């Protein structure tokens, strides 16, 4: 299994000016990102919505690469988005799935059929033209230039170690350090869109 923080560090070297929606990898990403003003963290309450949000952002900003670090629990809540992404084929969309086989943010309960689901096969069957699957850090690190050098949509399934949080949500250290108003203002200024 892959250490999420180590994978995100490897990705950061290839990020360029991509907009990143950190999804469930966010608590690591905020300490790694070299361009925090291009990050759009949604936070924990958005479970089930990260892929739709990032996909919409890719459609709205077709000249910018949009990278999503999704989770399998999150994706299971909106599997139909795979079909929509595959049909509309945003060439700037890179969908990385962090599969830890559990709902880590709510205490580590296993997701349904955690050991048997093949998310890469699901994305391929939905119509994603480029799909990858990794269980080791070396494989994904070596493939990042190829993955990010192709037109999207690209789907990258990764088995990652769970970072289980067993504290009530209200007692956790918040990793999202900027409020929504500041996140949007930073992004508008960085990519040059009007408010």
Secondary structure, DSSP 4 states (H G I P E B T S, - for coil): -B-HHHHHHHHHTT-TT-EEE-GGGHHHHTTT-S-GGGB----GGGTT-HHHHHHHHHHHTTTS-EEEEEEHHHHHTTTHHHHHHHHH--TTEEEEEEE-SEEGGGT-EEPTTTTT--HHHHHHHHT-SEEEEESSHHHHHHHHHHHHHS-S-EEEEEEB------S-GGGSPP---S-HHHHHHHHHHHHT---
